[in-house]
Amino acid sequence: MQQGRAAFEAVPWVRSAVVRRVWPDRLAVRLEEHRAAALWQGEDGADKLVNSFGEVFEANVGDVEDESLPTLAGPEGSAPAMLALYHRLQPTFARLELNLDKLQLSGRGSWRVELDSGATVTLGRGSADELVARTERFVRTLSQATGQWRAPLEYADLRHTDGYAVRLRGVSTTTAADRAATGTSPARSAAKNN
């Protein structure tokens, strides 16, 4: 029975198998399949999947029909916490009509988000509640900056306690004369000043 169960659970998309004997000479098998919730990029560099329980499993990523799965990238063992944070952050970004494409956790505990618009948001360190609170504050007020400049978000840094820093695409805080005097391009100048 144990060997039969192990054989079924060795199949990539099988999360668990229950094998029981049915009298007189049959076996009944109940399989629970993995439901892919995210792609996983671990420290080993191999692409794997994360199921709805936050468990990393190996299967052919090409078999996944949902092309909108987010990517989680972090240290080994962090997938459950990352999936939980993803589920808390995605509805917040959705209010800006943005989707969270990638959630990263560094080995030092710093969080970073890549959005479907190409923008990057550095969340920094902290508990899930702190990260969600910073993101909520950011989402509530971002439209003031993007509306005034009529420019989409390129980068945001939410690590500050009383505010955040943003870089908007095509917006610079220097003049052409300033850039000519320092020999910097508009994008580089904006990055230095934001």
Protein Blocks (a to p, Z undefined) as FASTA:
>chain_A
ZZmmmmmmmpmklmbdcdddddfbbccddddddddfbdcddfkopacdddfkopacdddf
klpmblkbccddddehilmmmmmmmmmmmmmmmmnopacfbdcddfkopacdddfkopac
debjadfklmmmmmmmmmmmmmmmmmmnopacfbdcfkbfkbccdddehiafbdfklmmm
nopafklmmmmmZZ
